[in-house]
Amino acid sequence: MLRTALLLLANDLRIFFRDRTGVLLGFALPIALVGIFGFIMGAVGGGSGDRLSPIEVAVLDEDNSPASAAFVQALRDSETLRPVFPREGAFTRETLRARLDEGDEPFALVVPEGFADGAELLLLRDPGRGLEARLVQIGLLTALFRARGSDAAWDLTRRGLREAGLPAEWSARVESLMGPFRMGLESMFAEAEREGRLAADGGEGAGAMAFLERALPIQVQDVVPEGRDKQLTYMVSHAVAGMTVMMLMFTLVGASRSLLVERDKGTLRRLLAAPIDPRAILLGKFLSGWVLGIILIVVLYVFAWLVFHVDVLSRWDTLLVVSAATAAACTSFAILIASWAKTDKQADGVSTLLILSMSALGGAWFPAMFMPPAAQTVAKFTLTYWSLRGYQASLWYGRHWTDADVLVSLGVVLAVALVLGLLATLQFRRRFLLG
């Protein structure tokens, strides 16, 4: 029995390694995914030489004092923030609000008159970008320390403790603890929490980030872009769009493999021998995949509407246009794979490798804005990135498909569909008509 099992093992391994392309793809997929995630997660965790891209913050300096100039320079030197200034003229508070309302910037900072005398900064923010808002606060805190030096520490501490609800008579006690700052501060918060003196705000009254939010001399105002679904969060809209594009590619690649099945069963040979234009075969495959893709997208968005309350009814026309373009590009991609592959193993290997790589780098699994700069550059060369850009423009920013930004995404996706469709036609002609 053991000898028979070993003979079967040798035969299976011989068959597996005979398909060299399939073997190469089988090992290339895990290597590629490990490399991609190691690169991105290394940057997120600070373990690689690359860093996450700084967050853009539009800046308006109304104070124009040496103190505000030092603070703006500290923003320029920040590794977390990237201040944005107008190319011509100057920002106004109205133009900053308009930029947030249109989705051009998630954050804007106003350095008001009197900043040098202690006036509060004004931070305009998109409330749907909560994670980025935390990073912006850390960046502003660092810039304040760089600009004001050691005097900023006590100013922020005194303000944070006052806003947290600690009584004024504890001020002298706090000052005596400024030497061993960290130990003393933790002791104060622990004691205040036991006595119930901290602000009761649903569990966010204590903690380092809550303290920093109170300590920073910043007035925060939320600016929600017009047309956004109020129940929608950024991560939900991103997850719905990202998973839709990824699963669409997987489904259409599976459907396009019928070309390989028909070839192996001899059906394709009989069709090519019939008195019809051979291009009609490929066109029929494209149309069937395109229609199937649109049906799948409709089903997924109806599910998102029912379960996650994503507002698809008020923007159905834009979603339909973006979906039609995305389905066309994904269908061309799937037919190109089916026309190129010699075996099912090759089709599975190369399609899985490309789809998962494009999904990871293109932002389907996590937003591209959290990737290091090099990964963001690579993302722009993927179909996934431009499809997601079109979907998010509609879901998150409430833009119509006639908007210039959406038209750019549609143009790129349709160009990808055309190029891949032409390549699929050439490959089909070479493999099935001339070969």
Summary of the structure (lengths in Angstrom):
residues: 435
radius of gyration: 28.4
end to end distance: 44.8
largest distance: 96.8
contacts: 1362
relative contact order: 0.11
helix: 68%
strand: 6%
